């Protein structure tokens, strides 16, 4: 690995992304309704995130927006209502716009996370405050102390990306943001190979945690947080790797 050569390309990608030269750079999460309060933002960007596994992210957030804007289905974002509702009631509302695709697992995931938050903190704002607005403390709460109460959201990939979304879309200035790991999905993995960060021969054998570790070591001392390269890599891959030489 030629570290300096790779870092030069990474910086070029960051510049192209920030200047809008990587083509269509509209994030899936940019599809959202009018969100009037921070708690609205928390709810909107937290619950659907737990269903964002092996599916089209753009369609997920389109479904989330439709569900929020329909007064007959919006209450799925009210964790008190969800906690007191039956699975049948919840299932009907989550399936209407295909926010949930799996009629049992997705409903159980949505309900368990809602109950965990409501019973322990009453709302997401209080959860963030208990973590002192600190990524590392929030990670301990979600991934360790209450892990069983946050199915899928507690997984490293989704948790790290959710933490990033909190900073970008929910007005949260997380302490220790620099510890948020890159979220190595398919596009990030392909871009990592293209840059020479990961060898093509080992991409199917290496763990996602190892990919995150390699990126953290590569960026150490550069002033660039690992999660900040996620979107540029993602769009670079989706755009068939625009020439950056």
N, C-alpha and C positions, 0 to 999 in steps of 0.2 A: 504494500500500500504506500503510494507516494502521498504523504499527508498534506504537504503544502499545495500540491496540484489539486487534490480533492477539495481542500478548504477554499482555494481560489474559485473553483466551480460552484461550491456551496454559496459563497458570497455573491457570485454572479446570479445564481438562482434567486437569492433573497432580493437582489436589486430588481430583477425582472418581475418578480411577483409583486413587490411593493409599487412598481411603476405600471402595473397592469399589462405587461408584455408577455405574459404566459397564456394568453388567450382568455377563454371563459374561466373566470376565477370566482364565480358565485358559489359560495358554500351551500351545502344542503340546509344548514341551520339558518341561512338567510331567509328561508321561507318561514315566515311567522306572522301571527295576527298582531293586532294592536295590544301591547302588553303595558298596562298602566302602572303597575307597582313592581318593586323588586321581587316580592313574593310570587307575583304572577310569572315573572321571568324564571325564578327558581323552579316552580312547578312545571312550567312548559318545557324547560330544557333538561329536567331531571327524569321524569317518568318515562317519556318516549325513549330516552337514551338507553334505558335498560332493555329495550326491545330491539336495539340496533345491532343485531348479530346475524351475519350472513344474509343480509338483505340489501335492497337498493336504498341508500340513505336519502336520496332525493324524494322517493315515493313515501318513505316513512314520514318525513317532515311535512310533505303535502297533506298526508292523512292526519297528522297532528293538528295542522292549521284548520282543516275542515272540521275536525272534532271539536276544537276550541270554539269555533265560530258558530256552531249549531247549538242553540240553547238547550236542546233536548239531549245533547251528549256532553256538553262542556263540564258537567259535574264530575266527570271522571278525573278532572284535575283538582277536585276538592277532596283532599285526603281524609277529611272527617266523614264526608259522604261515602267515599270508597270503603273506609273502615267499617261503616255501619251497613253497607249494602250487601246483598247476596251476590254470589258469583254469577248467577243467572242474569241479574240486572246489569252487572258490570260487563259481562260478556256481550250482551246485546249492544251496548253503547260502544264498546271498543271495536267490535267487528263491523259496525255500520259503515265506516269509511276505511276499513282495513288498516286501522292503526295497529290492531292485533291481528296477526295472521294465524297463530296457533291458538285454537279455542280453549285450550286448557292451560298450557304452560305460560303463555303470555298473560292470561288473565291472572293466574296465580302469582306471577312475578310482579305485576302492577299492584295487586292487592297487598302482597306481603311488604313491599317497600313503603306503600302508603301507610300501612298499619304501624310499621317500625318507626317511621318519622312521627306520626301523629301521637303514638303512645309514649314515646320517649322525649320528644321535643316540642310537640304541638305543631311546629312548622319548620321549614327548611332554614329560615333566617336564624332561628334559635340554635339549630344544629351548627351552622357556620360560626355563630358567636361562641358556642361551647368549644369549638376547635380553635378559638382565638383568631379566626381568619387565617390559619396557618395550614398550608398544604400537608406538612408532615403530621400534624395532629389530626387533620381530617382523614388522612390515609389510615392512621391507626384506628380511628373510629369505624370507618367503612370497611376496611380490609381485615381487621383483627377483632376488635371488641364486639362489633355488631355484624360481622360478616354474613351470618346466616339470614339476617334480616334485609340484606341488599343483594339478592341474586342478580348475577350478571353485572350489575353496577359496580360490584366489589372486585370484579376481574381486572387485572392490571391494565389491559388495553383500553377497556371502556372507562375505567376509573380515571386513568390519566387524561383521556380525551375529554371526559366530563369536567375535570378540574380545569382544563384549558378553556372550555366553553364558559365556565363560571367567570373566568377573567375577561373573556372577549365579548360575551353577550349579557352578562348579569351584573356588571359593574362591581365585581369583587376584585380587590387588589390583594391577592393571596400572598401571604408571607412565604418565603422559601419557594417561590414559583420556579426558580431555577432547577428544582429537584423533580419537576414534572417530566416524566420520561416521554420520549417520542413514542407515538402509537403506531407500531409496525404492522399496518394492514397490507393487503396485496400490493397496492400502488407504492407504498413506502418501501417495501421489500424490493420491488422491481427497480425503483429508482436507486436504491442502495447498491444493487448489483451494477447498474449502469454507471454509477460514479466510481465503482471499484472499492466501495466501503466493505461490501460483502462479496466473497468469491462465489461465482455462479455454481460451482461444483458442490458447495456446501449449503446453499440456500434452503434446500428441502430437509436438511438435517439439523440445522441450527435452531435453537429455541428463540422465541420472541424476546425473552429476557436478555439473551445474549446479544441480540441485535441492538436492543436499547443500551446495553452496557458499552458496546463498541462505539455507538454514536456519542454517548456521554464522554468517553475517553477522547474521541476525535475532537470534540468541541471544547474540551476543557481549556480554559485560559483564553478563549477567543472572544468572550463577551456575548456569545450567542447561546441562548437556552435551547436545549434539545427539542422542546415542543414547538419552538418557533420555526423549525425547518420542516415540520410536518406538512403544512399546507403547500409550501412551494414544491416539495417532493411529490405530493399527491397530484397537484395539477400538472406538473411536468410529465408525470407518467400518463395521466389521462389525455394529455395533449400529444402523445406519441413522441415525447422526448425532443422538444425543440432544441436545435443546435445552440450550445452555449459556449463553444470554443472561441 
